[in-house]
């Protein structure tokens, strides 16, 4: 799979817009870029993290709470710290500030809690084309993905739009082809491809532990109309 951007992005849903914005901008130190209407009463506040994007999806209507997400922790490179520092955002999501370069992290990274590290490594390398740097650590362009072994009780029935760290986004050049190829290679469908106005064409797949993965063909990234 060819990435259109050498970083993946991370999406979080919340009903606490004001508190979340304060946390991400003031406590974590991410730079706000712009807001984007997603429809259905959801406003996405986009924050830059050294090329990657933290997407805070502010929902107007009350969101359900997923019992457990495979996204166990979000790590963000920060010049504010000289050693890893664990924080919790207003919804209780674990956020760890790390010195730039810690485990190869620039911008942001996620740690997934998975049932079988070898199985997950195989999925991300063979289905999505990530590079294994060492056991439990994969590279997605300039972004890193960490895998942590452990029993998971991921709520596979919870909708994508639920409180918490909910998905990662890969920017691709052809959403439909990438989606079809991922399914053929063993991914599970989350949502079939749809077009969001003139902004992007997107689809969702899910990994073996139920992690939502967005495949986004974004016009501003690919340079072509959708």
LUMZA-302547 format. One record per residue (C-alpha): residue in one letter; chain; x, y, z. Coordinates in pm, whole numbers, plus 50000, padded with zeros to 5 digits. Layout:
<nodes>
(node 'A','A',(X,Y,Z)) ...
</nodes>
This chain:
<nodes>
(node 'X','A',(50000,50000,50000)) (node 'X','A',(50131,50343,49904)) (node 'X','A',(50075,50617,50160)) (node 'X','A',(49983,50966,50040)) (node 'X','A',(50128,51109,50362)) (node 'X','A',(50410,50956,50570)) (node 'X','A',(50211,50978,50894)) (node 'X','A',(49889,50831,51022)) (node 'X','A',(49638,51044,51211)) (node 'X','A',(49434,50963,51522)) (node 'X','A',(49064,51028,51582)) (node 'X','A',(48901,51077,51922)) (node 'X','A',(48532,51135,51995)) (node 'X','A',(48405,51341,52286)) (node 'X','A',(48112,51539,52423)) (node 'X','A',(48346,51764,52622)) (node 'X','A',(48464,52005,52357)) (node 'X','A',(48579,52296,52574)) (node 'X','A',(48767,52080,52824)) (node 'X','A',(48923,51870,52549)) (node 'X','A',(49038,52171,52349)) (node 'X','A',(49201,52315,52657)) (node 'X','A',(49373,51985,52732)) (node 'X','A',(49513,51925,52384)) (node 'X','A',(49616,52282,52316)) (node 'X','A',(49737,52400,52656)) (node 'X','A',(49833,52087,52849)) (node 'X','A',(49970,51881,52559)) (node 'X','A',(50074,52176,52342)) (node 'X','A',(49934,52078,52003)) (node 'X','A',(49873,52357,51753)) (node 'X','A',(49513,52401,51639)) (node 'X','A',(49478,52403,51261)) (node 'X','A',(49111,52426,51165)) (node 'X','A',(48765,52280,51225)) (node 'X','A',(48569,52071,50978)) (node 'X','A',(48200,51982,50977)) (node 'X','A',(48153,51607,50937)) (node 'X','A',(47774,51605,50940)) (node 'X','A',(47540,51448,51191)) (node 'X','A',(47623,51715,51447)) (node 'X','A',(47995,51634,51460)) (node 'X','A',(48257,51910,51434)) (node 'X','A',(48615,51795,51391)) (node 'X','A',(48887,52012,51547)) (node 'X','A',(49218,51928,51378)) (node 'X','A',(49550,51970,51560)) (node 'X','A',(49898,51935,51414)) (node 'X','A',(50151,51696,51564)) (node 'X','A',(50465,51728,51352)) (node 'X','A',(50291,51623,51031)) (node 'X','A',(50035,51393,51188)) (node 'X','A',(49689,51514,51293)) (node 'X','A',(49499,51469,51618)) (node 'X','A',(49133,51481,51516)) (node 'X','A',(48905,51580,51803)) (node 'X','A',(48551,51494,51694)) (node 'X','A',(48313,51706,51898)) (node 'X','A',(47967,51545,51893)) (node 'X','A',(47653,51751,51954)) (node 'X','A',(47447,51451,52067)) (node 'X','A',(47538,51229,52364)) (node 'X','A',(47782,50956,52264)) (node 'X','A',(47780,50597,52389)) (node 'X','A',(48079,50469,52582)) (node 'X','A',(48272,50178,52434)) (node 'X','A',(48358,49922,52700)) (node 'X','A',(48714,49897,52574)) (node 'X','A',(48906,50016,52270)) (node 'X','A',(49213,49834,52136)) (node 'X','A',(49379,50179,52125)) (node 'X','A',(49530,50157,52471)) (node 'X','A',(49735,50475,52472)) (node 'X','A',(49824,50776,52260)) (node 'X','A',(50189,50885,52268)) (node 'X','A',(50291,51236,52163)) (node 'X','A',(50645,51363,52115)) (node 'X','A',(50695,51679,52321)) (node 'X','A',(50990,51902,52394)) (node 'X','A',(50822,51975,52729)) (node 'X','A',(50945,51646,52876)) (node 'X','A',(51277,51467,52915)) (node 'X','A',(51119,51137,53019)) (node 'X','A',(50780,50976,52944)) (node 'X','A',(50495,51138,53135)) (node 'X','A',(50148,50982,53157)) (node 'X','A',(49840,51206,53146)) (node 'X','A',(49467,51150,53116)) (node 'X','A',(49245,51364,52898)) (node 'X','A',(48901,51483,53026)) (node 'X','A',(48741,51155,52915)) (node 'X','A',(49006,50942,53082)) (node 'X','A',(49201,50847,52769)) (node 'X','A',(49565,50770,52841)) (node 'X','A',(49803,51017,52678)) (node 'X','A',(50178,50981,52725)) (node 'X','A',(50413,51269,52646)) (node 'X','A',(50752,51139,52537)) (node 'X','A',(51079,51308,52436)) (node 'X','A',(51112,51342,52056)) (node 'X','A',(51279,51029,51921)) (node 'X','A',(51157,50802,52201)) (node 'X','A',(51110,50463,52032)) (node 'X','A',(51139,50649,51703)) (node 'X','A',(50830,50859,51768)) (node 'X','A',(50784,51191,51590)) (node 'X','A',(50453,51366,51626)) (node 'X','A',(50225,51098,51762)) (node 'X','A',(50188,50721,51790)) (node 'X','A',(49939,50477,51933)) (node 'X','A',(49983,50169,52143)) (node 'X','A',(49739,49891,52064)) (node 'X','A',(49652,49627,52321)) (node 'X','A',(49624,49307,52120)) (node 'X','A',(49553,48942,52184)) (node 'X','A',(49840,48815,51969)) (node 'X','A',(50137,49041,51884)) (node 'X','A',(50261,48813,51604)) (node 'X','A',(49917,48805,51443)) (node 'X','A',(49887,49183,51461)) (node 'X','A',(50237,49233,51322)) (node 'X','A',(50146,49007,51032)) (node 'X','A',(49824,49202,50969)) (node 'X','A',(49985,49544,50971)) (node 'X','A',(50284,49440,50763)) (node 'X','A',(50109,49219,50506)) (node 'X','A',(49770,49392,50478)) (node 'X','A',(49872,49756,50527)) (node 'X','A',(50239,49748,50434)) (node 'X','A',(50389,49875,50762)) (node 'X','A',(50752,49790,50834)) (node 'X','A',(50844,49586,51142)) (node 'X','A',(51136,49758,51316)) (node 'X','A',(51148,49521,51614)) (node 'X','A',(50896,49292,51784)) (node 'X','A',(50598,49501,51884)) (node 'X','A',(50712,49814,51698)) (node 'X','A',(50615,49899,51341)) (node 'X','A',(50680,50201,51120)) (node 'X','A',(50405,50366,50917)) (node 'X','A',(50609,50613,50718)) (node 'X','A',(50754,50845,50984)) (node 'X','A',(50493,50734,51239)) (node 'X','A',(50526,50441,51480)) (node 'X','A',(50272,50181,51592)) (node 'X','A',(50329,49998,51921)) (node 'X','A',(50177,49660,52000)) (node 'X','A',(50124,49543,52358)) (node 'X','A',(50025,49187,52439)) (node 'X','A',(49738,49140,52678)) (node 'X','A',(49384,49016,52710)) (node 'X','A',(49142,49256,52548)) (node 'X','A',(48772,49300,52597)) (node 'X','A',(48724,49530,52300)) (node 'X','A',(48361,49622,52246)) (node 'X','A',(48322,49505,51888)) (node 'X','A',(47957,49608,51884)) (node 'X','A',(48026,49970,51981)) (node 'X','A',(47985,50217,51694)) (node 'X','A',(48277,50414,51560)) (node 'X','A',(48132,50731,51714)) (node 'X','A',(48177,50647,52082)) (node 'X','A',(48365,50828,52356)) (node 'X','A',(48738,50767,52346)) (node 'X','A',(49033,50704,52117)) (node 'X','A',(48848,50539,51831)) (node 'X','A',(49047,50517,51507)) (node 'X','A',(49361,50580,51310)) (node 'X','A',(49364,50731,50961)) (node 'X','A',(49589,50637,50671)) (node 'X','A',(49601,50881,50380)) (node 'X','A',(49602,50687,50052)) (node 'X','A',(49594,50775,49682)) (node 'X','A',(49302,50547,49591)) (node 'X','A',(49049,50473,49865)) (node 'X','A',(48845,50218,49670)) (node 'X','A',(49142,50015,49550)) (node 'X','A',(49310,50021,49893)) (node 'X','A',(48986,49915,50062)) (node 'X','A',(48933,49627,49817)) (node 'X','A',(49294,49512,49846)) (node 'X','A',(49279,49521,50227)) (node 'X','A',(48966,49307,50234)) (node 'X','A',(49122,49062,49990)) (node 'X','A',(49427,49038,50218)) (node 'X','A',(49218,48958,50527)) (node 'X','A',(49093,49286,50675)) (node 'X','A',(48735,49313,50797)) (node 'X','A',(48507,49579,50653)) (node 'X','A',(48404,49861,50885)) (node 'X','A',(48232,50090,50637)) (node 'X','A',(48225,50085,50260)) (node 'X','A',(48375,50380,50067)) (node 'X','A',(48177,50704,50061)) (node 'X','A',(48250,51054,49932)) (node 'X','A',(48247,51352,50167)) (node 'X','A',(48163,51641,49934)) (node 'X','A',(48480,51765,49766)) (node 'X','A',(48694,51696,50073)) (node 'X','A',(48769,51323,50068)) (node 'X','A',(48661,50972,49983)) (node 'X','A',(48687,50746,50287)) (node 'X','A',(48630,50389,50400)) (node 'X','A',(48692,50196,50720)) (node 'X','A',(48842,49855,50783)) (node 'X','A',(48908,49679,51113)) (node 'X','A',(49209,49484,51236)) (node 'X','A',(49194,49143,51411)) (node 'X','A',(49127,49309,51748)) (node 'X','A',(48859,49543,51615)) (node 'X','A',(49062,49864,51577)) (node 'X','A',(48890,50103,51336)) (node 'X','A',(49122,50211,51052)) (node 'X','A',(49015,50487,50818)) (node 'X','A',(49140,50485,50459)) (node 'X','A',(49120,50846,50342)) (node 'X','A',(49173,50978,49991)) (node 'X','A',(49183,51345,50089)) (node 'X','A',(49193,51595,49803)) (node 'X','A',(49421,51837,49987)) (node 'X','A',(49674,51556,50042)) (node 'X','A',(49660,51366,49712)) (node 'X','A',(49627,51678,49496)) (node 'X','A',(49342,51530,49294)) (node 'X','A',(48967,51578,49303)) (node 'X','A',(48748,51313,49466)) 
</nodes>
